[in-house]
Amino acid sequence: MGLGPGSHAGDYIDWLTIRDQSESVTEDVRRIRHHPLVPSGIPIYGYVYDVRTGRLVEVLSATEVGKAA
């Protein structure tokens, strides 16, 4: 944080926060899985990046949705 008064511009930004990261990743994988340009034989996985540990955590529900046909 700076020492000055800052800016109130941030008060009007829609930060698009995510309530449930696992659900969001699963929906993203579902969207990719059903895209007409993505071959059905390619598996799609979903992960969440843990900023504290630097680890990728697999979202099992996303892996299930992204299974290859």
PQR file with spaces between the fields and no chain letter, atoms N, CA, C, O and H, PARSE charges and radii, in Angstrom:
ATOM       1  N    MET     1       0.833   -1.173    0.000 -0.4000 1.5000
ATOM       2  CA   MET     1       0.000    0.000    0.000 -0.0000 2.0000
ATOM       3  C    MET     1       0.879    1.237    0.000  0.5500 1.7000
ATOM       4  O    MET     1       1.899    1.305    0.686 -0.5500 1.4000
ATOM       5  N    GLY     2       0.461    2.195   -0.775 -0.4000 1.5000
ATOM       6  CA   GLY     2       1.181    3.459   -0.818 -0.0000 2.0000
ATOM       7  C    GLY     2       0.808    4.345    0.354  0.5500 1.7000
ATOM       8  O    GLY     2      -0.083    4.030    1.141 -0.5500 1.4000
ATOM       9  H    GLY     2      -0.367    2.140   -1.333  0.4000 1.0000
ATOM      10  N    LEU     3       1.511    5.457    0.448 -0.4000 1.5000
ATOM      11  CA   LEU     3       1.257    6.378    1.549 -0.0000 2.0000
ATOM      12  C    LEU     3       0.168    7.390    1.225  0.5500 1.7000
ATOM      13  O    LEU     3      -0.393    8.011    2.128 -0.5500 1.4000
ATOM      14  H    LEU     3       2.235    5.713   -0.192  0.4000 1.0000
ATOM      15  N    GLY     4      -0.136    7.562   -0.075 -0.4000 1.5000
ATOM      16  CA   GLY     4      -1.112    8.562   -0.486 -0.0000 2.0000
ATOM      17  C    GLY     4      -2.537    8.102   -0.274  0.5500 1.7000
ATOM      18  O    GLY     4      -2.786    7.034    0.285 -0.5500 1.4000
ATOM      19  H    GLY     4       0.320    7.058   -0.808  0.4000 1.0000
ATOM      20  N    PRO     5      -3.477    8.930   -0.732 -0.5600 1.5000
ATOM      21  CA   PRO     5      -4.891    8.636   -0.528  0.2800 2.0000
ATOM      22  C    PRO     5      -5.395    7.480   -1.382  0.5500 1.7000
ATOM      23  O    PRO     5      -6.477    6.954   -1.125 -0.5500 1.4000
ATOM      24  N    GLY     6      -4.633    7.078   -2.388 -0.4000 1.5000
ATOM      25  CA   GLY     6      -5.065    5.984   -3.247 -0.0000 2.0000
ATOM      26  C    GLY     6      -6.091    6.438   -4.262  0.5500 1.7000
ATOM      27  O    GLY     6      -6.287    7.633   -4.479 -0.5500 1.4000
ATOM      28  H    GLY     6      -3.753    7.506   -2.597  0.4000 1.0000
ATOM      29  N    SER     7      -6.730    5.484   -4.870 -0.4000 1.5000
ATOM      30  CA   SER     7      -7.720    5.778   -5.897 -0.0000 2.0000
ATOM      31  C    SER     7      -9.018    5.059   -5.561  0.5500 1.7000
ATOM      32  O    SER     7      -9.015    3.920   -5.092 -0.5500 1.4000
ATOM      33  H    SER     7      -6.570    4.512   -4.693  0.4000 1.0000
ATOM      34  N    HIS     8     -10.100    5.732   -5.804 -0.4000 1.5000
ATOM      35  CA   HIS     8     -11.409    5.120   -5.576 -0.0000 2.0000
ATOM      36  C    HIS     8     -11.890    4.352   -6.804  0.5500 1.7000
ATOM      37  O    HIS     8     -12.984    3.789   -6.795 -0.5500 1.4000
ATOM      38  H    HIS     8     -10.102    6.657   -6.184  0.4000 1.0000
ATOM      39  N    ALA     9     -11.066    4.327   -7.873 -0.4000 1.5000
ATOM      40  CA   ALA     9     -11.456    3.615   -9.093 -0.0000 2.0000
ATOM      41  C    ALA     9     -11.725    2.138   -8.799  0.5500 1.7000
ATOM      42  O    ALA     9     -12.598    1.531   -9.419 -0.5500 1.4000
ATOM      43  H    ALA     9     -10.177    4.784   -7.880  0.4000 1.0000
ATOM      44  N    GLY    10     -10.980    1.560   -7.857 -0.4000 1.5000
ATOM      45  CA   GLY    10     -11.170    0.155   -7.501 -0.0000 2.0000
ATOM      46  C    GLY    10     -12.523   -0.135   -6.883  0.5500 1.7000
ATOM      47  O    GLY    10     -12.964   -1.284   -6.856 -0.5500 1.4000
ATOM      48  H    GLY    10     -10.271    2.053   -7.352  0.4000 1.0000
ATOM      49  N    ASP    11     -13.178    0.892   -6.389 -0.4000 1.5000
ATOM      50  CA   ASP    11     -14.501    0.700   -5.795 -0.0000 2.0000
ATOM      51  C    ASP    11     -15.543    0.299   -6.829  0.5500 1.7000
ATOM      52  O    ASP    11     -16.589   -0.245   -6.478 -0.5500 1.4000
ATOM      53  H    ASP    11     -12.820    1.825   -6.411  0.4000 1.0000
ATOM      54  N    TYR    12     -15.267    0.562   -8.089 -0.4000 1.5000
ATOM      55  CA   TYR    12     -16.256    0.344   -9.147 -0.0000 2.0000
ATOM      56  C    TYR    12     -15.904   -0.826  -10.055  0.5500 1.7000
ATOM      57  O    TYR    12     -16.568   -1.040  -11.070 -0.5500 1.4000
ATOM      58  H    TYR    12     -14.417    1.004   -8.375  0.4000 1.0000
ATOM      59  N    ILE    13     -14.879   -1.579   -9.708 -0.4000 1.5000
ATOM      60  CA   ILE    13     -14.456   -2.712  -10.525 -0.0000 2.0000
ATOM      61  C    ILE    13     -15.213   -3.962  -10.083  0.5500 1.7000
ATOM      62  O    ILE    13     -15.295   -4.263   -8.893 -0.5500 1.4000
ATOM      63  H    ILE    13     -14.340   -1.405   -8.884  0.4000 1.0000
ATOM      64  N    ASP    14     -15.764   -4.681  -11.055 -0.4000 1.5000
ATOM      65  CA   ASP    14     -16.383   -5.972  -10.775 -0.0000 2.0000
ATOM      66  C    ASP    14     -15.258   -7.003  -10.824  0.5500 1.7000
ATOM      67  O    ASP    14     -14.827   -7.389  -11.910 -0.5500 1.4000
ATOM      68  H    ASP    14     -15.698   -4.436  -12.022  0.4000 1.0000
ATOM      69  N    TRP    15     -14.784   -7.447   -9.682 -0.4000 1.5000
ATOM      70  CA   TRP    15     -13.610   -8.305   -9.602 -0.0000 2.0000
ATOM      71  C    TRP    15     -13.889   -9.736  -10.046  0.5500 1.7000
ATOM      72  O    TRP    15     -12.951  -10.527  -10.140 -0.5500 1.4000
ATOM      73  H    TRP    15     -15.135   -7.133   -8.800  0.4000 1.0000
ATOM      74  N    LEU    16     -15.123  -10.095  -10.317 -0.4000 1.5000
ATOM      75  CA   LEU    16     -15.494  -11.419  -10.815 -0.0000 2.0000
ATOM      76  C    LEU    16     -14.917  -12.538   -9.946  0.5500 1.7000
ATOM      77  O    LEU    16     -14.301  -13.475  -10.454 -0.5500 1.4000
ATOM      78  H    LEU    16     -15.885   -9.452  -10.240  0.4000 1.0000
ATOM      79  N    THR    17     -15.117  -12.432   -8.665 -0.4000 1.5000
ATOM      80  CA   THR    17     -14.612  -13.456   -7.755 -0.0000 2.0000
ATOM      81  C    THR    17     -15.344  -14.774   -7.966  0.5500 1.7000
ATOM      82  O    THR    17     -16.478  -14.799   -8.444 -0.5500 1.4000
ATOM      83  H    THR    17     -15.617  -11.671   -8.252  0.4000 1.0000
ATOM      84  N    ILE    18     -14.691  -15.852   -7.607 -0.4000 1.5000
ATOM      85  CA   ILE    18     -15.235  -17.194   -7.780 -0.0000 2.0000
ATOM      86  C    ILE    18     -15.548  -17.763   -6.401  0.5500 1.7000
ATOM      87  O    ILE    18     -14.672  -17.834   -5.539 -0.5500 1.4000
ATOM      88  H    ILE    18     -13.770  -15.831   -7.219  0.4000 1.0000
ATOM      89  N    ARG    19     -16.787  -18.162   -6.198 -0.4000 1.5000
ATOM      90  CA   ARG    19     -17.194  -18.703   -4.891 -0.0000 2.0000
ATOM      91  C    ARG    19     -16.651  -20.111   -4.663  0.5500 1.7000
ATOM      92  O    ARG    19     -16.187  -20.430   -3.568 -0.5500 1.4000
ATOM      93  H    ARG    19     -17.498  -18.104   -6.898  0.4000 1.0000
ATOM      94  N    ASP    20     -16.708  -20.945   -5.683 -0.4000 1.5000
ATOM      95  CA   ASP    20     -16.281  -22.344   -5.553 -0.0000 2.0000
ATOM      96  C    ASP    20     -15.322  -22.664   -6.695  0.5500 1.7000
ATOM      97  O    ASP    20     -15.753  -22.858   -7.832 -0.5500 1.4000
ATOM      98  H    ASP    20     -17.085  -20.686   -6.572  0.4000 1.0000
ATOM      99  N    GLN    21     -14.033  -22.720   -6.399 -0.4000 1.5000
ATOM     100  CA   GLN    21     -13.030  -22.932   -7.440 -0.0000 2.0000
ATOM     101  C    GLN    21     -13.204  -24.270   -8.138  0.5500 1.7000
ATOM     102  O    GLN    21     -13.081  -24.343   -9.361 -0.5500 1.4000
ATOM     103  H    GLN    21     -13.684  -22.563   -5.475  0.4000 1.0000
ATOM     104  N    SER    22     -13.486  -25.321   -7.396 -0.4000 1.5000
ATOM     105  CA   SER    22     -13.646  -26.644   -8.001 -0.0000 2.0000
ATOM     106  C    SER    22     -14.816  -26.670   -8.970  0.5500 1.7000
ATOM     107  O    SER    22     -14.713  -27.235  -10.059 -0.5500 1.4000
ATOM     108  H    SER    22     -13.586  -25.261   -6.403  0.4000 1.0000
ATOM     109  N    GLU    23     -15.915  -26.067   -8.582 -0.4000 1.5000
ATOM     110  CA   GLU    23     -17.089  -26.008   -9.462 -0.0000 2.0000
ATOM     111  C    GLU    23     -16.773  -25.205  -10.724  0.5500 1.7000
ATOM     112  O    GLU    23     -17.184  -25.580  -11.822 -0.5500 1.4000
ATOM     113  H    GLU    23     -15.999  -25.607   -7.698  0.4000 1.0000
ATOM     114  N    SER    24     -16.052  -24.115  -10.567 -0.4000 1.5000
ATOM     115  CA   SER    24     -15.686  -23.279  -11.704 -0.0000 2.0000
ATOM     116  C    SER    24     -14.788  -24.037  -12.682  0.5500 1.7000
ATOM     117  O    SER    24     -14.984  -23.962  -13.895 -0.5500 1.4000
ATOM     118  H    SER    24     -15.718  -23.811   -9.675  0.4000 1.0000
ATOM     119  N    VAL    25     -13.804  -24.767  -12.152 -0.4000 1.5000
ATOM     120  CA   VAL    25     -12.908  -25.548  -13.006 -0.0000 2.0000
ATOM     121  C    VAL    25     -13.688  -26.644  -13.721  0.5500 1.7000
ATOM     122  O    VAL    25     -13.470  -26.884  -14.908 -0.5500 1.4000
ATOM     123  H    VAL    25     -13.645  -24.828  -11.167  0.4000 1.0000
ATOM     124  N    THR    26     -14.589  -27.306  -13.015 -0.4000 1.5000
ATOM     125  CA   THR    26     -15.397  -28.367  -13.622 -0.0000 2.0000
ATOM     126  C    THR    26     -16.248  -27.814  -14.760  0.5500 1.7000
ATOM     127  O    THR    26     -16.355  -28.445  -15.812 -0.5500 1.4000
ATOM     128  H    THR    26     -14.767  -27.111  -12.050  0.4000 1.0000
ATOM     129  N    GLU    27     -16.846  -26.658  -14.567 -0.4000 1.5000
ATOM     130  CA   GLU    27     -17.654  -26.040  -15.631 -0.0000 2.0000
ATOM     131  C    GLU    27     -16.776  -25.647  -16.822  0.5500 1.7000
ATOM     132  O    GLU    27     -17.196  -25.786  -17.971 -0.5500 1.4000
ATOM     133  H    GLU    27     -16.759  -26.146  -13.713  0.4000 1.0000
ATOM     134  N    ASP    28     -15.580  -25.165  -16.560 -0.4000 1.5000
ATOM     135  CA   ASP    28     -14.658  -24.819  -17.651 -0.0000 2.0000
ATOM     136  C    ASP    28     -14.278  -26.053  -18.458  0.5500 1.7000
ATOM     137  O    ASP    28     -14.257  -26.014  -19.688 -0.5500 1.4000
ATOM     138  H    ASP    28     -15.239  -25.052  -15.627  0.4000 1.0000
ATOM     139  N    VAL    29     -13.977  -27.154  -17.763 -0.4000 1.5000
ATOM     140  CA   VAL    29     -13.623  -28.400  -18.449 -0.0000 2.0000
ATOM     141  C    VAL    29     -14.821  -28.908  -19.251  0.5500 1.7000
ATOM     142  O    VAL    29     -14.655  -29.380  -20.376 -0.5500 1.4000
ATOM     143  H    VAL    29     -13.995  -27.186  -16.764  0.4000 1.0000
ATOM     144  N    ARG    30     -16.019  -28.814  -18.684 -0.4000 1.5000
ATOM     145  CA   ARG    30     -17.229  -29.234  -19.405 -0.0000 2.0000
ATOM     146  C    ARG    30     -17.400  -28.420  -20.694  0.5500 1.7000
ATOM     147  O    ARG    30     -17.740  -28.970  -21.741 -0.5500 1.4000
ATOM     148  H    ARG    30     -16.154  -28.430  -17.771  0.4000 1.0000
ATOM     149  N    ARG    31     -17.166  -27.126  -20.610 -0.4000 1.5000
ATOM     150  CA   ARG    31     -17.288  -26.254  -21.780 -0.0000 2.0000
ATOM     151  C    ARG    31     -16.268  -26.658  -22.858  0.5500 1.7000
ATOM     152  O    ARG    31     -16.599  -26.718  -24.042 -0.5500 1.4000
ATOM     153  H    ARG    31     -16.889  -26.679  -19.759  0.4000 1.0000
ATOM     154  N    ILE    32     -15.046  -26.929  -22.439 -0.4000 1.5000
ATOM     155  CA   ILE    32     -14.005  -27.346  -23.390 -0.0000 2.0000
ATOM     156  C    ILE    32     -14.352  -28.705  -23.981  0.5500 1.7000
ATOM     157  O    ILE    32     -14.208  -28.913  -25.186 -0.5500 1.4000
ATOM     158  H    ILE    32     -14.777  -26.880  -21.478  0.4000 1.0000
ATOM     159  N    ARG    33     -14.813  -29.641  -23.131 -0.4000 1.5000
ATOM     160  CA   ARG    33     -15.148  -30.993  -23.591 -0.0000 2.0000
ATOM     161  C    ARG    33     -16.203  -30.955  -24.695  0.5500 1.7000
ATOM     162  O    ARG    33     -16.136  -31.752  -25.630 -0.5500 1.4000
ATOM     163  H    ARG    33     -14.929  -29.471  -22.152  0.4000 1.0000
ATOM     164  N    HIS    34     -17.152  -30.064  -24.609 -0.4000 1.5000
ATOM     165  CA   HIS    34     -18.244  -30.013  -25.578 -0.0000 2.0000
ATOM     166  C    HIS    34     -17.986  -29.066  -26.741  0.5500 1.7000
ATOM     167  O    HIS    34     -18.867  -28.865  -27.577 -0.5500 1.4000
ATOM     168  H    HIS    34     -17.207  -29.416  -23.849  0.4000 1.0000
ATOM     169  N    HIS    35     -16.801  -28.486  -26.809 -0.4000 1.5000
ATOM     170  CA   HIS    35     -16.495  -27.584  -27.923 -0.0000 2.0000
ATOM     171  C    HIS    35     -16.285  -28.416  -29.186  0.5500 1.7000
ATOM     172  O    HIS    35     -15.587  -29.428  -29.138 -0.5500 1.4000
ATOM     173  H    HIS    35     -16.086  -28.650  -26.130  0.4000 1.0000
ATOM     174  N    PRO    36     -16.866  -28.018  -30.305 -0.5600 1.5000
ATOM     175  CA   PRO    36     -16.790  -28.820  -31.525  0.2800 2.0000
ATOM     176  C    PRO    36     -15.374  -28.985  -32.091  0.5500 1.7000
ATOM     177  O    PRO    36     -15.142  -29.904  -32.877 -0.5500 1.4000
ATOM     178  N    LEU    37     -14.443  -28.142  -31.724 -0.4000 1.5000
ATOM     179  CA   LEU    37     -13.083  -28.256  -32.252 -0.0000 2.0000
ATOM     180  C    LEU    37     -12.161  -29.112  -31.380  0.5500 1.7000
ATOM     181  O    LEU    37     -10.998  -29.318  -31.725 -0.5500 1.4000
ATOM     182  H    LEU    37     -14.631  -27.395  -31.086  0.4000 1.0000
ATOM     183  N    VAL    38     -12.676  -29.611  -30.251 -0.4000 1.5000
ATOM     184  CA   VAL    38     -11.869  -30.456  -29.368 -0.0000 2.0000
ATOM     185  C    VAL    38     -12.256  -31.912  -29.623  0.5500 1.7000
ATOM     186  O    VAL    38     -13.396  -32.300  -29.371 -0.5500 1.4000
ATOM     187  H    VAL    38     -13.621  -29.443  -29.971  0.4000 1.0000
ATOM     188  N    PRO    39     -11.315  -32.723  -30.122 -0.5600 1.5000
ATOM     189  CA   PRO    39     -11.620  -34.127  -30.393  0.2800 2.0000
ATOM     190  C    PRO    39     -12.048  -34.869  -29.118  0.5500 1.7000
ATOM     191  O    PRO    39     -11.490  -34.643  -28.044 -0.5500 1.4000
ATOM     192  N    SER    40     -13.031  -35.746  -29.249 -0.4000 1.5000
ATOM     193  CA   SER    40     -13.576  -36.456  -28.086 -0.0000 2.0000
ATOM     194  C    SER    40     -12.586  -37.446  -27.488  0.5500 1.7000
ATOM     195  O    SER    40     -12.752  -37.861  -26.341 -0.5500 1.4000
ATOM     196  H    SER    40     -13.484  -35.929  -30.121  0.4000 1.0000
ATOM     197  N    GLY    41     -11.565  -37.832  -28.239 -0.4000 1.5000
ATOM     198  CA   GLY    41     -10.589  -38.803  -27.746 -0.0000 2.0000
ATOM     199  C    GLY    41      -9.481  -38.204  -26.899  0.5500 1.7000
ATOM     200  O    GLY    41      -8.610  -38.931  -26.421 -0.5500 1.4000
ATOM     201  H    GLY    41     -11.431  -37.495  -29.171  0.4000 1.0000
ATOM     202  N    ILE    42      -9.500  -36.899  -26.706 -0.4000 1.5000
ATOM     203  CA   ILE    42      -8.467  -36.230  -25.917 -0.0000 2.0000
ATOM     204  C    ILE    42      -8.986  -35.999  -24.500  0.5500 1.7000
ATOM     205  O    ILE    42     -10.015  -35.348  -24.319 -0.5500 1.4000
ATOM     206  H    ILE    42     -10.208  -36.309  -27.094  0.4000 1.0000
ATOM     207  N    PRO    43      -8.282  -36.527  -23.487 -0.5600 1.5000
ATOM     208  CA   PRO    43      -8.718  -36.260  -22.114  0.2800 2.0000
ATOM     209  C    PRO    43      -8.409  -34.816  -21.719  0.5500 1.7000
ATOM     210  O    PRO    43      -7.405  -34.246  -22.147 -0.5500 1.4000
ATOM     211  N    ILE    44      -9.269  -34.245  -20.910 -0.4000 1.5000
ATOM     212  CA   ILE    44      -9.095  -32.873  -20.427 -0.0000 2.0000
ATOM     213  C    ILE    44      -9.110  -32.931  -18.902  0.5500 1.7000
ATOM     214  O    ILE    44      -9.976  -33.565  -18.300 -0.5500 1.4000
ATOM     215  H    ILE    44     -10.084  -34.709  -20.561  0.4000 1.0000
ATOM     216  N    TYR    45      -8.150  -32.268  -18.297 -0.4000 1.5000
ATOM     217  CA   TYR    45      -8.025  -32.267  -16.842 -0.0000 2.0000
ATOM     218  C    TYR    45      -8.209  -30.859  -16.312  0.5500 1.7000
ATOM     219  O    TYR    45      -8.057  -29.885  -17.049 -0.5500 1.4000
ATOM     220  H    TYR    45      -7.446  -31.753  -18.786  0.4000 1.0000
ATOM     221  N    GLY    46      -8.531  -30.755  -15.049 -0.4000 1.5000
ATOM     222  CA   GLY    46      -8.660  -29.449  -14.415 -0.0000 2.0000
ATOM     223  C    GLY    46      -7.905  -29.420  -13.097  0.5500 1.7000
ATOM     224  O    GLY    46      -7.961  -30.365  -12.310 -0.5500 1.4000
ATOM     225  H    GLY    46      -8.654  -31.546  -14.450  0.4000 1.0000
ATOM     226  N    TYR    47      -7.206  -28.330  -12.871 -0.4000 1.5000
ATOM     227  CA   TYR    47      -6.410  -28.169  -11.652 -0.0000 2.0000
ATOM     228  C    TYR    47      -6.638  -26.789  -11.060  0.5500 1.7000
ATOM     229  O    TYR    47      -7.016  -25.850  -11.760 -0.5500 1.4000
ATOM     230  H    TYR    47      -7.161  -27.562  -13.510  0.4000 1.0000
ATOM     231  N    VAL    48      -6.404  -26.685   -9.765 -0.4000 1.5000
ATOM     232  CA   VAL    48      -6.406  -25.405   -9.070 -0.0000 2.0000
ATOM     233  C    VAL    48      -4.981  -25.190   -8.573  0.5500 1.7000
ATOM     234  O    VAL    48      -4.376  -26.091   -7.992 -0.5500 1.4000
ATOM     235  H    VAL    48      -6.097  -27.448   -9.197  0.4000 1.0000
ATOM     236  N    TYR    49      -4.452  -23.999   -8.804 -0.4000 1.5000
ATOM     237  CA   TYR    49      -3.106  -23.658   -8.353 -0.0000 2.0000
ATOM     238  C    TYR    49      -3.182  -23.076   -6.949  0.5500 1.7000
ATOM     239  O    TYR    49      -3.874  -22.085   -6.715 -0.5500 1.4000
ATOM     240  H    TYR    49      -4.943  -23.267   -9.276  0.4000 1.0000
ATOM     241  N    ASP    50      -2.466  -23.696   -6.019 -0.4000 1.5000
ATOM     242  CA   ASP    50      -2.420  -23.211   -4.638 -0.0000 2.0000
ATOM     243  C    ASP    50      -1.283  -22.200   -4.536  0.5500 1.7000
ATOM     244  O    ASP    50      -0.111  -22.574   -4.592 -0.5500 1.4000
ATOM     245  H    ASP    50      -1.903  -24.501   -6.210  0.4000 1.0000
ATOM     246  N    VAL    51      -1.620  -20.936   -4.389 -0.4000 1.5000
ATOM     247  CA   VAL    51      -0.603  -19.880   -4.390 -0.0000 2.0000
ATOM     248  C    VAL    51       0.294  -19.946   -3.154  0.5500 1.7000
ATOM     249  O    VAL    51       1.413  -19.435   -3.186 -0.5500 1.4000
ATOM     250  H    VAL    51      -2.572  -20.632   -4.344  0.4000 1.0000
ATOM     251  N    ARG    52      -0.165  -20.553   -2.085 -0.4000 1.5000
ATOM     252  CA   ARG    52       0.655  -20.640   -0.871 -0.0000 2.0000
ATOM     253  C    ARG    52       1.744  -21.701   -0.994  0.5500 1.7000
ATOM     254  O    ARG    52       2.875  -21.490   -0.556 -0.5500 1.4000
ATOM     255  H    ARG    52      -1.075  -20.968   -2.059  0.4000 1.0000
ATOM     256  N    THR    53       1.399  -22.842   -1.592 -0.4000 1.5000
ATOM     257  CA   THR    53       2.350  -23.958   -1.672 -0.0000 2.0000
ATOM     258  C    THR    53       2.997  -24.096   -3.039  0.5500 1.7000
ATOM     259  O    THR    53       4.038  -24.739   -3.170 -0.5500 1.4000
ATOM     260  H    THR    53       0.480  -23.013   -1.948  0.4000 1.0000
ATOM     261  N    GLY    54       2.389  -23.496   -4.062 -0.4000 1.5000
ATOM     262  CA   GLY    54       2.902  -23.650   -5.421 -0.0000 2.0000
ATOM     263  C    GLY    54       2.496  -24.968   -6.060  0.5500 1.7000
ATOM     264  O    GLY    54       2.996  -25.318   -7.129 -0.5500 1.4000
ATOM     265  H    GLY    54       1.543  -22.974   -3.956  0.4000 1.0000
ATOM     266  N    ARG    55       1.601  -25.699   -5.422 -0.4000 1.5000
ATOM     267  CA   ARG    55       1.184  -27.002   -5.939 -0.0000 2.0000
ATOM     268  C    ARG    55      -0.069  -26.884   -6.799  0.5500 1.7000
ATOM     269  O    ARG    55      -0.905  -26.002   -6.605 -0.5500 1.4000
ATOM     270  H    ARG    55       1.194  -25.415   -4.553  0.4000 1.0000
ATOM     271  N    LEU    56      -0.167  -27.804   -7.753 -0.4000 1.5000
ATOM     272  CA   LEU    56      -1.390  -27.954   -8.531 -0.0000 2.0000
ATOM     273  C    LEU    56      -2.218  -29.051   -7.870  0.5500 1.7000
ATOM     274  O    LEU    56      -1.711  -30.133   -7.576 -0.5500 1.4000
ATOM     275  H    LEU    56       0.512  -28.521   -7.910  0.4000 1.0000
ATOM     276  N    VAL    57      -3.481  -28.764   -7.642 -0.4000 1.5000
ATOM     277  CA   VAL    57      -4.382  -29.725   -7.008 -0.0000 2.0000
ATOM     278  C    VAL    57      -5.421  -30.139   -8.047  0.5500 1.7000
ATOM     279  O    VAL    57      -6.185  -29.311   -8.542 -0.5500 1.4000
ATOM     280  H    VAL    57      -3.894  -27.884   -7.880  0.4000 1.0000
ATOM     281  N    GLU    58      -5.436  -31.428   -8.369 -0.4000 1.5000
ATOM     282  CA   GLU    58      -6.381  -31.912   -9.371 -0.0000 2.0000
ATOM     283  C    GLU    58      -7.807  -31.816   -8.846  0.5500 1.7000
ATOM     284  O    GLU    58      -8.080  -32.140   -7.690 -0.5500 1.4000
ATOM     285  H    GLU    58      -4.815  -32.101   -7.967  0.4000 1.0000
ATOM     286  N    VAL    59      -8.708  -31.368   -9.707 -0.4000 1.5000
ATOM     287  CA   VAL    59     -10.135  -31.319   -9.386 -0.0000 2.0000
ATOM     288  C    VAL    59     -10.748  -32.589   -9.978  0.5500 1.7000
ATOM     289  O    VAL    59     -10.940  -32.686  -11.190 -0.5500 1.4000
ATOM     290  H    VAL    59      -8.486  -31.105  -10.646  0.4000 1.0000
ATOM     291  N    LEU    60     -11.050  -33.550   -9.121 -0.4000 1.5000
ATOM     292  CA   LEU    60     -11.495  -34.863   -9.589 -0.0000 2.0000
ATOM     293  C    LEU    60     -12.789  -34.801  -10.386  0.5500 1.7000
ATOM     294  O    LEU    60     -12.957  -35.551  -11.347 -0.5500 1.4000
ATOM     295  H    LEU    60     -10.894  -33.471   -8.136  0.4000 1.0000
ATOM     296  N    SER    61     -13.704  -33.920  -10.002 -0.4000 1.5000
ATOM     297  CA   SER    61     -14.955  -33.806  -10.762 -0.0000 2.0000
ATOM     298  C    SER    61     -14.679  -33.285  -12.174  0.5500 1.7000
ATOM     299  O    SER    61     -15.388  -33.649  -13.112 -0.5500 1.4000
ATOM     300  H    SER    61     -13.568  -33.311   -9.221  0.4000 1.0000
ATOM     301  N    ALA    62     -13.679  -32.456  -12.333 -0.4000 1.5000
ATOM     302  CA   ALA    62     -13.314  -31.959  -13.662 -0.0000 2.0000
ATOM     303  C    ALA    62     -12.694  -33.077  -14.494  0.5500 1.7000
ATOM     304  O    ALA    62     -12.965  -33.187  -15.689 -0.5500 1.4000
ATOM     305  H    ALA    62     -13.103  -32.160  -11.571  0.4000 1.0000
ATOM     306  N    THR    63     -11.869  -33.898  -13.870 -0.4000 1.5000
ATOM     307  CA   THR    63     -11.261  -35.031  -14.568 -0.0000 2.0000
ATOM     308  C    THR    63     -12.340  -35.991  -15.054  0.5500 1.7000
ATOM     309  O    THR    63     -12.255  -36.520  -16.163 -0.5500 1.4000
ATOM     310  H    THR    63     -11.648  -33.809  -12.899  0.4000 1.0000
ATOM     311  N    GLU    64     -13.350  -36.213  -14.227 -0.4000 1.5000
ATOM     312  CA   GLU    64     -14.456  -37.099  -14.615 -0.0000 2.0000
ATOM     313  C    GLU    64     -15.201  -36.530  -15.823  0.5500 1.7000
ATOM     314  O    GLU    64     -15.496  -37.258  -16.771 -0.5500 1.4000
ATOM     315  H    GLU    64     -13.419  -35.783  -13.326  0.4000 1.0000
ATOM     316  N    VAL    65     -15.500  -35.248  -15.790 -0.4000 1.5000
ATOM     317  CA   VAL    65     -16.214  -34.591  -16.893 -0.0000 2.0000
ATOM     318  C    VAL    65     -15.363  -34.583  -18.164  0.5500 1.7000
ATOM     319  O    VAL    65     -15.895  -34.650  -19.272 -0.5500 1.4000
ATOM     320  H    VAL    65     -15.260  -34.657  -15.019  0.4000 1.0000
ATOM     321  N    GLY    66     -14.050  -34.501  -17.999 -0.4000 1.5000
ATOM     322  CA   GLY    66     -13.158  -34.376  -19.144 -0.0000 2.0000
ATOM     323  C    GLY    66     -12.648  -35.681  -19.719  0.5500 1.7000
ATOM     324  O    GLY    66     -11.784  -35.669  -20.595 -0.5500 1.4000
ATOM     325  H    GLY    66     -13.618  -34.447  -17.099  0.4000 1.0000
ATOM     326  N    LYS    67     -13.168  -36.818  -19.244 -0.4000 1.5000
ATOM     327  CA   LYS    67     -12.714  -38.118  -19.752 -0.0000 2.0000
ATOM     328  C    LYS    67     -12.856  -38.203  -21.268  0.5500 1.7000
ATOM     329  O    LYS    67     -13.803  -37.681  -21.857 -0.5500 1.4000
ATOM     330  H    LYS    67     -13.871  -36.827  -18.532  0.4000 1.0000
ATOM     331  N    ALA    68     -11.883  -38.878  -21.881 -0.4000 1.5000
ATOM     332  CA   ALA    68     -11.951  -39.109  -23.324 -0.0000 2.0000
ATOM     333  C    ALA    68     -13.043  -40.126  -23.626  0.5500 1.7000
ATOM     334  O    ALA    68     -13.299  -41.036  -22.838 -0.5500 1.4000
ATOM     335  H    ALA    68     -11.114  -39.302  -21.403  0.4000 1.0000
ATOM     336  N    ALA    69     -13.678  -39.959  -24.775 -0.4000 1.5000
ATOM     337  CA   ALA    69     -14.761  -40.874  -25.173 -0.0000 2.0000
ATOM     338  C    ALA    69     -14.202  -42.171  -25.711  0.5500 1.7000
ATOM     339  O    ALA    69     -14.964  -43.059  -26.094 -0.5500 1.4000
ATOM     340  H    ALA    69     -13.471  -39.220  -25.416  0.4000 1.0000
